[in-house]
Every structure is written in C-alpha cells, then in structure tokens.
C-alpha cells in the first residue's frame, strides 16, 4: 500500500479542490481495499472542512 495523499489546490478563481487517493496493491488488495477505504466519505468531508478553514 502506498501512503495516502490528500493535497488541496486553489485555482485562479479561489476555488479549492481536494484530491484523496489511496493505491492498494498486492495479493490481498481486493480484500483489504474495501476495509481500508470504508471511511473515505468521512475523510473527504473532513478534508473539505479543513480546506475551507485555511
């Protein structure tokens, strides 16, 4: 598994874009992937909230 990166970018208009990506590889990826990413909705919501505060 590669580290999760969640960069926030601001465009010319001042809009913020949050990208959340996790790459899971290996023989257990199909099994572990859904377990690892199950909380993505909460993680992304928190990232968006945090980005709006900066």
N, C-alpha and C positions, 0 to 999 in steps of 0.2 A: 504494500500500500504506500502510495506517495502522500506526503503531507498535504493537508487541506490548505488551500489558499483562498482568501476572500478579499481581494483588493476592491477598493472603492475608487471610482474615477469620476471627475467632474468635467462635463463638457462645456463648450462655449456659452451655452445658454444658462449654465449654472445648475443643470440637472445632474443628479448623482446616479451612477449606475453601479450596482453591487453584483459581482460575479462570484458564485460559490461553486467550486469544482473539487471533486474527490475522485481519484482514479484508483480503483481496486483491481489488482491483478493477482494471478496465481490460481492454483488448483481449487481453492476454497472461495474464490471471488463470488461465484453465483450464490453461495450460501451466506457468506458474510456481508456482501454488498447491501442487501435489504436491511440487515440489522444495523449496520454502520450508518446508513443514510436515513433511517426511520425518523430521526428528529430534524431533518432538513427544513421542513416548514417553520419550526420554531427558531432554528439557527438563522435562517434567512430573514425572518421577521425581526429578530434581534439585531442583525447586521444593518438592516434598513433603518431601524430606530436609531442605532448608534451613528450611522452616517448622517442622519438628519440633524444630529446634535452638534456636529462639527462644522 
